[in-house]
Amino acid sequence: MKKDKTYGNKYWESEEGETVEIGPRSAIRCFDIAGKLQFGTILKDRETGEEKFIVKFVIDRNELCSSFQGVAYLRGLLDEWEEMWEAERDDD
């Protein structure tokens, strides 16, 4: 495992994350051991054709779970968004 003086261990280099595409070029990548949930964009390198994951932001499990409202708020928000999306879909 590589160590970076600035960032310490790079969990994305030592653990294979599970990636779920959530849009044409967007995805979520989960690292269970490190407790990180990355949201980002999938881009294809023009020269190599290799896909790269560009991180937009990260949710940290320890920070979220140690927060007084974090988990409950996020769970409620996701439920609300899903209900709104389903209602919009039913209207079409």
KOLGU-4560 file (N, C-alpha, C; in nm, 3 decimals, padded with zeros to 5 digits):
<recs>
<n_xx: 00.084 n_yy: -00.117 n_zz: 00.000 ca_xx: 00.000 ca_yy: 00.000 ca_zz: 00.000 c_xx: 00.090 c_yy: 00.124 c_zz: 00.000 mol: A seq: 1 type: MET>
<n_xx: 00.062 n_yy: 00.218 n_zz: -00.088 ca_xx: 00.140 ca_yy: 00.341 ca_zz: -00.097 c_xx: 00.101 c_yy: 00.437 c_zz: 00.015 mol: A seq: 2 type: LYS>
<n_xx: 00.198 n_yy: 00.515 n_zz: 00.058 ca_xx: 00.170 ca_yy: 00.618 ca_zz: 00.157 c_xx: 00.202 c_yy: 00.752 c_zz: 00.096 mol: A seq: 3 type: LYS>
<n_xx: 00.115 n_yy: 00.847 n_zz: 00.111 ca_xx: 00.134 ca_yy: 00.982 ca_zz: 00.062 c_xx: 00.153 c_yy: 01.071 c_zz: 00.183 mol: A seq: 4 type: ASP>
<n_xx: 00.259 n_yy: 01.153 n_zz: 00.183 ca_xx: 00.288 ca_yy: 01.237 ca_zz: 00.300 c_xx: 00.174 c_yy: 01.331 c_zz: 00.333 mol: A seq: 5 type: LYS>
<n_xx: 00.106 n_yy: 01.380 n_zz: 00.231 ca_xx: -00.002 ca_yy: 01.475 ca_zz: 00.253 c_xx: -00.132 c_yy: 01.408 c_zz: 00.296 mol: A seq: 6 type: THR>
<n_xx: -00.166 n_yy: 01.299 n_zz: 00.231 ca_xx: -00.297 ca_yy: 01.238 ca_zz: 00.252 c_xx: -00.294 c_yy: 01.106 c_zz: 00.328 mol: A seq: 7 type: TYR>
<n_xx: -00.177 n_yy: 01.053 n_zz: 00.363 ca_xx: -00.171 ca_yy: 00.925 ca_zz: 00.432 c_xx: -00.199 c_yy: 00.813 c_zz: 00.333 mol: A seq: 8 type: GLY>
<n_xx: -00.261 n_yy: 00.706 n_zz: 00.380 ca_xx: -00.293 ca_yy: 00.594 ca_zz: 00.292 c_xx: -00.404 c_yy: 00.633 c_zz: 00.194 mol: A seq: 9 type: ASN>
<n_xx: -00.385 n_yy: 00.593 n_zz: 00.070 ca_xx: -00.487 ca_yy: 00.620 ca_zz: -00.032 c_xx: -00.577 c_yy: 00.497 c_zz: -00.039 mol: A seq: 10 type: LYS>
<n_xx: -00.695 n_yy: 00.506 n_zz: 00.022 ca_xx: -00.785 ca_yy: 00.392 ca_zz: 00.030 c_xx: -00.826 c_yy: 00.343 c_zz: -00.108 mol: A seq: 11 type: TYR>
<n_xx: -00.835 n_yy: 00.433 n_zz: -00.206 ca_xx: -00.878 ca_yy: 00.394 ca_zz: -00.340 c_xx: -00.771 c_yy: 00.314 c_zz: -00.412 mol: A seq: 12 type: TRP>
<n_xx: -00.648 n_yy: 00.313 n_zz: -00.361 ca_xx: -00.542 ca_yy: 00.231 ca_zz: -00.420 c_xx: -00.529 c_yy: 00.097 c_zz: -00.349 mol: A seq: 13 type: GLU>
<n_xx: -00.579 n_yy: 00.086 n_zz: -00.227 ca_xx: -00.563 ca_yy: -00.037 ca_zz: -00.151 c_xx: -00.692 c_yy: -00.119 c_zz: -00.140 mol: A seq: 14 type: SER>
<n_xx: -00.804 n_yy: -00.063 n_zz: -00.184 ca_xx: -00.933 ca_yy: -00.133 ca_zz: -00.177 c_xx: -01.006 c_yy: -00.111 c_zz: -00.309 mol: A seq: 15 type: GLU>
<n_xx: -01.061 n_yy: -00.218 n_zz: -00.362 ca_xx: -01.138 ca_yy: -00.205 ca_zz: -00.486 c_xx: -01.281 c_yy: -00.162 c_zz: -00.450 mol: A seq: 16 type: GLU>
<n_xx: -01.320 n_yy: -00.046 n_zz: -00.497 ca_xx: -01.452 ca_yy: 00.004 ca_zz: -00.467 c_xx: -01.557 c_yy: -00.052 c_zz: -00.560 mol: A seq: 17 type: GLY>
<n_xx: -01.679 n_yy: -00.056 n_zz: -00.512 ca_xx: -01.792 ca_yy: -00.097 ca_zz: -00.595 c_xx: -01.849 c_yy: 00.029 c_zz: -00.660 mol: A seq: 18 type: GLU>
<n_xx: -01.865 n_yy: 00.025 n_zz: -00.793 ca_xx: -01.911 ca_yy: 00.142 ca_zz: -00.867 c_xx: -02.050 c_yy: 00.117 c_zz: -00.923 mol: A seq: 19 type: THR>
<n_xx: -02.139 n_yy: 00.214 n_zz: -00.904 ca_xx: -02.275 ca_yy: 00.208 ca_zz: -00.957 c_xx: -02.298 c_yy: 00.333 c_zz: -01.040 mol: A seq: 20 type: VAL>
<n_xx: -02.330 n_yy: 00.314 n_zz: -01.168 ca_xx: -02.359 ca_yy: 00.428 ca_zz: -01.254 c_xx: -02.497 c_yy: 00.483 c_zz: -01.220 mol: A seq: 21 type: GLU>
<n_xx: -02.508 n_yy: 00.615 n_zz: -01.210 ca_xx: -02.636 ca_yy: 00.677 ca_zz: -01.174 c_xx: -02.683 c_yy: 00.776 c_zz: -01.280 mol: A seq: 22 type: ILE>
<n_xx: -02.614 n_yy: 00.780 n_zz: -01.390 ca_xx: -02.650 ca_yy: 00.870 ca_zz: -01.499 c_xx: -02.560 c_yy: 00.842 c_zz: -01.617 mol: A seq: 23 type: GLY>
<n_xx: -02.574 n_yy: 00.919 n_zz: -01.723 ca_xx: -02.494 ca_yy: 00.894 ca_zz: -01.843 c_xx: -02.343 c_yy: 00.896 c_zz: -01.816 mol: A seq: 24 type: PRO>
<n_xx: -02.297 n_yy: 00.984 n_zz: -01.730 ca_xx: -02.154 ca_yy: 00.992 ca_zz: -01.699 c_xx: -02.129 c_yy: 01.004 c_zz: -01.549 mol: A seq: 25 type: ARG>
<n_xx: -02.230 n_yy: 00.984 n_zz: -01.467 ca_xx: -02.216 ca_yy: 00.998 ca_zz: -01.322 c_xx: -02.219 c_yy: 00.862 c_zz: -01.256 mol: A seq: 26 type: SER>
<n_xx: -02.151 n_yy: 00.855 n_zz: -01.140 ca_xx: -02.147 ca_yy: 00.728 ca_zz: -01.068 c_xx: -02.121 c_yy: 00.752 c_zz: -00.920 mol: A seq: 27 type: ALA>
<n_xx: -02.149 n_yy: 00.647 n_zz: -00.843 ca_xx: -02.118 ca_yy: 00.643 ca_zz: -00.700 c_xx: -02.021 c_yy: 00.526 c_zz: -00.683 mol: A seq: 28 type: ILE>
<n_xx: -01.917 n_yy: 00.550 n_zz: -00.604 ca_xx: -01.820 ca_yy: 00.445 ca_zz: -00.576 c_xx: -01.812 c_yy: 00.428 c_zz: -00.425 mol: A seq: 29 type: ARG>
<n_xx: -01.831 n_yy: 00.302 n_zz: -00.379 ca_xx: -01.833 ca_yy: 00.273 ca_zz: -00.235 c_xx: -01.711 c_yy: 00.192 c_zz: -00.195 mol: A seq: 30 type: CYS>
<n_xx: -01.646 n_yy: 00.237 n_zz: -00.087 ca_xx: -01.533 ca_yy: 00.167 ca_zz: -00.028 c_xx: -01.574 c_yy: 00.128 c_zz: 00.114 mol: A seq: 31 type: PHE>
<n_xx: -01.617 n_yy: 00.002 n_zz: 00.132 ca_xx: -01.669 ca_yy: -00.043 ca_zz: 00.260 c_xx: -01.566 c_yy: -00.040 c_zz: 00.372 mol: A seq: 32 type: ASP>
<n_xx: -01.447 n_yy: -00.091 n_zz: 00.347 ca_xx: -01.346 ca_yy: -00.097 ca_zz: 00.452 c_xx: -01.306 c_yy: 00.044 c_zz: 00.496 mol: A seq: 33 type: ILE>
<n_xx: -01.281 n_yy: 00.131 n_zz: 00.400 ca_xx: -01.240 ca_yy: 00.269 ca_zz: 00.432 c_xx: -01.357 c_yy: 00.354 c_zz: 00.481 mol: A seq: 34 type: ALA>
<n_xx: -01.479 n_yy: 00.313 n_zz: 00.450 ca_xx: -01.595 ca_yy: 00.390 ca_zz: 00.493 c_xx: -01.612 c_yy: 00.519 c_zz: 00.416 mol: A seq: 35 type: GLY>
<n_xx: -01.593 n_yy: 00.512 n_zz: 00.285 ca_xx: -01.604 ca_yy: 00.630 ca_zz: 00.200 c_xx: -01.703 c_yy: 00.603 c_zz: 00.088 mol: A seq: 36 type: LYS>
<n_xx: -01.781 n_yy: 00.704 n_zz: 00.057 ca_xx: -01.875 ca_yy: 00.698 ca_zz: -00.054 c_xx: -01.841 c_yy: 00.816 c_zz: -00.145 mol: A seq: 37 type: LEU>
<n_xx: -01.791 n_yy: 00.785 n_zz: -00.264 ca_xx: -01.749 ca_yy: 00.890 ca_zz: -00.357 c_xx: -01.857 c_yy: 00.911 c_zz: -00.464 mol: A seq: 38 type: GLN>
<n_xx: -01.884 n_yy: 01.036 n_zz: -00.493 ca_xx: -01.972 ca_yy: 01.072 ca_zz: -00.603 c_xx: -01.885 c_yy: 01.139 c_zz: -00.708 mol: A seq: 39 type: PHE>
<n_xx: -01.905 n_yy: 01.101 n_zz: -00.835 ca_xx: -01.819 ca_yy: 01.160 ca_zz: -00.935 c_xx: -01.867 c_yy: 01.140 c_zz: -01.077 mol: A seq: 40 type: GLY>
<n_xx: -01.776 n_yy: 01.171 n_zz: -01.168 ca_xx: -01.801 ca_yy: 01.165 ca_zz: -01.312 c_xx: -01.708 c_yy: 01.062 c_zz: -01.374 mol: A seq: 41 type: THR>
<n_xx: -01.760 n_yy: 00.987 n_zz: -01.470 ca_xx: -01.678 ca_yy: 00.892 ca_zz: -01.543 c_xx: -01.641 c_yy: 00.956 c_zz: -01.677 mol: A seq: 42 type: ILE>
<n_xx: -01.511 n_yy: 00.970 n_zz: -01.700 ca_xx: -01.461 ca_yy: 01.027 ca_zz: -01.825 c_xx: -01.374 c_yy: 00.926 c_zz: -01.896 mol: A seq: 43 type: LEU>
<n_xx: -01.378 n_yy: 00.927 n_zz: -02.028 ca_xx: -01.294 ca_yy: 00.838 ca_zz: -02.107 c_xx: -01.173 c_yy: 00.916 c_zz: -02.156 mol: A seq: 44 type: LYS>
<n_xx: -01.054 n_yy: 00.863 n_zz: -02.130 ca_xx: -00.930 ca_yy: 00.926 ca_zz: -02.175 c_xx: -00.923 c_yy: 00.918 c_zz: -02.327 mol: A seq: 45 type: ASP>
<n_xx: -00.903 n_yy: 01.030 n_zz: -02.392 ca_xx: -00.902 ca_yy: 01.034 ca_zz: -02.539 c_xx: -00.786 c_yy: 00.956 c_zz: -02.599 mol: A seq: 46 type: ARG>
<n_xx: -00.674 n_yy: 00.955 n_zz: -02.531 ca_xx: -00.555 ca_yy: 00.888 ca_zz: -02.584 c_xx: -00.557 c_yy: 00.737 c_zz: -02.560 mol: A seq: 47 type: GLU>
<n_xx: -00.592 n_yy: 00.696 n_zz: -02.440 ca_xx: -00.585 ca_yy: 00.553 ca_zz: -02.405 c_xx: -00.720 c_yy: 00.483 c_zz: -02.414 mol: A seq: 48 type: THR>
<n_xx: -00.829 n_yy: 00.559 n_zz: -02.411 ca_xx: -00.963 ca_yy: 00.500 ca_zz: -02.410 c_xx: -01.002 c_yy: 00.446 c_zz: -02.274 mol: A seq: 49 type: GLY>
<n_xx: -00.913 n_yy: 00.462 n_zz: -02.177 ca_xx: -00.937 ca_yy: 00.414 ca_zz: -02.041 c_xx: -01.036 c_yy: 00.505 c_zz: -01.969 mol: A seq: 50 type: GLU>
<n_xx: -01.126 n_yy: 00.444 n_zz: -01.891 ca_xx: -01.221 ca_yy: 00.524 ca_zz: -01.814 c_xx: -01.156 c_yy: 00.571 c_zz: -01.685 mol: A seq: 51 type: GLU>
<n_xx: -01.182 n_yy: 00.696 n_zz: -01.649 ca_xx: -01.131 ca_yy: 00.753 ca_zz: -01.525 c_xx: -01.248 c_yy: 00.802 c_zz: -01.442 mol: A seq: 52 type: LYS>
<n_xx: -01.236 n_yy: 00.786 n_zz: -01.312 ca_xx: -01.339 ca_yy: 00.833 ca_zz: -01.220 c_xx: -01.289 c_yy: 00.963 c_zz: -01.158 mol: A seq: 53 type: PHE>
<n_xx: -01.358 n_yy: 01.072 n_zz: -01.185 ca_xx: -01.322 ca_yy: 01.203 ca_zz: -01.131 c_xx: -01.415 c_yy: 01.231 c_zz: -01.012 mol: A seq: 54 type: ILE>
<n_xx: -01.358 n_yy: 01.241 n_zz: -00.893 ca_xx: -01.436 ca_yy: 01.258 ca_zz: -00.771 c_xx: -01.486 c_yy: 01.401 c_zz: -00.758 mol: A seq: 55 type: VAL>
<n_xx: -01.617 n_yy: 01.416 n_zz: -00.736 ca_xx: -01.676 ca_yy: 01.548 ca_zz: -00.710 c_xx: -01.681 c_yy: 01.574 c_zz: -00.560 mol: A seq: 56 type: LYS>
<n_xx: -01.726 n_yy: 01.474 n_zz: -00.484 ca_xx: -01.726 ca_yy: 01.487 ca_zz: -00.338 c_xx: -01.736 c_yy: 01.349 c_zz: -00.274 mol: A seq: 57 type: PHE>
<n_xx: -01.706 n_yy: 01.345 n_zz: -00.144 ca_xx: -01.698 ca_yy: 01.220 ca_zz: -00.070 c_xx: -01.779 c_yy: 01.233 c_zz: 00.059 mol: A seq: 58 type: VAL>
<n_xx: -01.852 n_yy: 01.127 n_zz: 00.093 ca_xx: -01.916 ca_yy: 01.119 ca_zz: 00.224 c_xx: -01.835 c_yy: 01.020 c_zz: 00.306 mol: A seq: 59 type: ILE>
<n_xx: -01.797 n_yy: 01.060 n_zz: 00.426 ca_xx: -01.719 ca_yy: 00.977 ca_zz: 00.516 c_xx: -01.812 c_yy: 00.913 c_zz: 00.619 mol: A seq: 60 type: ASP>
<n_xx: -01.805 n_yy: 00.781 n_zz: 00.629 ca_xx: -01.895 ca_yy: 00.707 ca_zz: 00.720 c_xx: -01.880 c_yy: 00.754 c_zz: 00.864 mol: A seq: 61 type: ARG>
<n_xx: -01.757 n_yy: 00.768 n_zz: 00.913 ca_xx: -01.736 ca_yy: 00.809 ca_zz: 01.052 c_xx: -01.795 c_yy: 00.946 c_zz: 01.080 mol: A seq: 62 type: ASN>
<n_xx: -01.773 n_yy: 01.039 n_zz: 00.989 ca_xx: -01.827 ca_yy: 01.174 ca_zz: 01.009 c_xx: -01.979 c_yy: 01.173 c_zz: 01.004 mol: A seq: 63 type: GLU>
<n_xx: -02.035 n_yy: 01.101 n_zz: 00.907 ca_xx: -02.181 ca_yy: 01.097 ca_zz: 00.892 c_xx: -02.247 c_yy: 01.031 c_zz: 01.013 mol: A seq: 64 type: LEU>
<n_xx: -02.193 n_yy: 00.916 n_zz: 01.055 ca_xx: -02.255 ca_yy: 00.840 ca_zz: 01.164 c_xx: -02.234 c_yy: 00.903 c_zz: 01.301 mol: A seq: 65 type: CYS>
<n_xx: -02.127 n_yy: 00.980 n_zz: 01.317 ca_xx: -02.103 ca_yy: 01.044 ca_zz: 01.447 c_xx: -02.180 c_yy: 01.175 c_zz: 01.460 mol: A seq: 66 type: SER>
<n_xx: -02.238 n_yy: 01.218 n_zz: 01.351 ca_xx: -02.319 ca_yy: 01.340 ca_zz: 01.351 c_xx: -02.454 c_yy: 01.312 c_zz: 01.418 mol: A seq: 67 type: SER>
<n_xx: -02.506 n_yy: 01.410 n_zz: 01.488 ca_xx: -02.634 ca_yy: 01.395 ca_zz: 01.557 c_xx: -02.748 c_yy: 01.367 c_zz: 01.459 mol: A seq: 68 type: PHE>
<n_xx: -02.750 n_yy: 01.434 n_zz: 01.345 ca_xx: -02.862 ca_yy: 01.421 ca_zz: 01.251 c_xx: -02.824 c_yy: 01.361 c_zz: 01.117 mol: A seq: 69 type: GLN>
<n_xx: -02.696 n_yy: 01.342 n_zz: 01.090 ca_xx: -02.648 ca_yy: 01.306 ca_zz: 00.956 c_xx: -02.720 c_yy: 01.191 c_zz: 00.889 mol: A seq: 70 type: GLY>
<n_xx: -02.719 n_yy: 01.074 n_zz: 00.951 ca_xx: -02.776 ca_yy: 00.955 ca_zz: 00.889 c_xx: -02.927 c_yy: 00.970 c_zz: 00.870 mol: A seq: 71 type: VAL>
<n_xx: -02.996 n_yy: 01.014 n_zz: 00.974 ca_xx: -03.142 ca_yy: 01.030 ca_zz: 00.966 c_xx: -03.180 c_yy: 01.131 c_zz: 00.858 mol: A seq: 72 type: ALA>
<n_xx: -03.106 n_yy: 01.241 n_zz: 00.851 ca_xx: -03.136 ca_yy: 01.343 ca_zz: 00.751 c_xx: -03.115 c_yy: 01.288 c_zz: 00.611 mol: A seq: 73 type: TYR>
<n_xx: -03.002 n_yy: 01.222 n_zz: 00.588 ca_xx: -02.973 ca_yy: 01.169 ca_zz: 00.455 c_xx: -03.074 c_yy: 01.063 c_zz: 00.414 mol: A seq: 74 type: LEU>
<n_xx: -03.108 n_yy: 00.973 n_zz: 00.507 ca_xx: -03.207 ca_yy: 00.868 ca_zz: 00.479 c_xx: -03.342 c_yy: 00.931 c_zz: 00.444 mol: A seq: 75 type: ARG>
<n_xx: -03.384 n_yy: 01.030 n_zz: 00.522 ca_xx: -03.512 ca_yy: 01.096 ca_zz: 00.497 c_xx: -03.512 c_yy: 01.171 c_zz: 00.364 mol: A seq: 76 type: GLY>
<n_xx: -03.402 n_yy: 01.236 n_zz: 00.334 ca_xx: -03.391 ca_yy: 01.310 ca_zz: 00.209 c_xx: -03.400 c_yy: 01.217 c_zz: 00.089 mol: A seq: 77 type: LEU>
<n_xx: -03.329 n_yy: 01.106 n_zz: 00.094 ca_xx: -03.334 ca_yy: 01.010 ca_zz: -00.016 c_xx: -03.474 c_yy: 00.951 c_zz: -00.034 mol: A seq: 78 type: LEU>
<n_xx: -03.541 n_yy: 00.921 n_zz: 00.076 ca_xx: -03.679 ca_yy: 00.871 ca_zz: 00.068 c_xx: -03.770 c_yy: 00.975 c_zz: 00.005 mol: A seq: 79 type: ASP>
<n_xx: -03.753 n_yy: 01.100 n_zz: 00.046 ca_xx: -03.833 ca_yy: 01.210 ca_zz: -00.008 c_xx: -03.808 c_yy: 01.227 c_zz: -00.158 mol: A seq: 80 type: GLU>
<n_xx: -03.682 n_yy: 01.225 n_zz: -00.198 ca_xx: -03.648 ca_yy: 01.241 ca_zz: -00.340 c_xx: -03.707 c_yy: 01.126 c_zz: -00.423 mol: A seq: 81 type: TRP>
<n_xx: -03.701 n_yy: 01.005 n_zz: -00.369 ca_xx: -03.754 ca_yy: 00.890 ca_zz: -00.442 c_xx: -03.906 c_yy: 00.904 c_zz: -00.459 mol: A seq: 82 type: GLU>
<n_xx: -03.974 n_yy: 00.947 n_zz: -00.355 ca_xx: -04.119 ca_yy: 00.968 ca_zz: -00.363 c_xx: -04.153 c_yy: 01.076 c_zz: -00.465 mol: A seq: 83 type: GLU>
<n_xx: -04.076 n_yy: 01.186 n_zz: -00.466 ca_xx: -04.099 ca_yy: 01.294 ca_zz: -00.562 c_xx: -04.076 c_yy: 01.244 c_zz: -00.705 mol: A seq: 84 type: MET>
<n_xx: -03.970 n_yy: 01.167 n_zz: -00.725 ca_xx: -03.937 ca_yy: 01.115 ca_zz: -00.857 c_xx: -04.047 c_yy: 01.021 c_zz: -00.906 mol: A seq: 85 type: TRP>
<n_xx: -04.095 n_yy: 00.933 n_zz: -00.817 ca_xx: -04.202 ca_yy: 00.841 ca_zz: -00.854 c_xx: -04.331 c_yy: 00.916 c_zz: -00.887 mol: A seq: 86 type: GLU>
<n_xx: -04.362 n_yy: 01.020 n_zz: -00.813 ca_xx: -04.483 ca_yy: 01.101 ca_zz: -00.839 c_xx: -04.471 c_yy: 01.170 c_zz: -00.975 mol: A seq: 87 type: ALA>
<n_xx: -04.354 n_yy: 01.224 n_zz: -01.006 ca_xx: -04.333 ca_yy: 01.288 ca_zz: -01.137 c_xx: -04.345 c_yy: 01.185 c_zz: -01.250 mol: A seq: 88 type: GLU>
<n_xx: -04.290 n_yy: 01.067 n_zz: -01.229 ca_xx: -04.295 ca_yy: 00.961 ca_zz: -01.330 c_xx: -04.439 c_yy: 00.917 c_zz: -01.353 mol: A seq: 89 type: ARG>
<n_xx: -04.518 n_yy: 00.909 n_zz: -01.245 ca_xx: -04.659 ca_yy: 00.868 ca_zz: -01.257 c_xx: -04.742 c_yy: 00.972 c_zz: -01.330 mol: A seq: 90 type: ASP>
<n_xx: -04.702 n_yy: 01.100 n_zz: -01.322 ca_xx: -04.774 ca_yy: 01.208 ca_zz: -01.388 c_xx: -04.754 c_yy: 01.206 c_zz: -01.540 mol: A seq: 91 type: ASP>
<n_xx: -04.645 n_yy: 01.144 n_zz: -01.585 ca_xx: -04.616 ca_yy: 01.142 ca_zz: -01.731 c_xx: -04.701 c_yy: 01.047 c_zz: -01.806 mol: A seq: 92 type: ASP>
</recs>
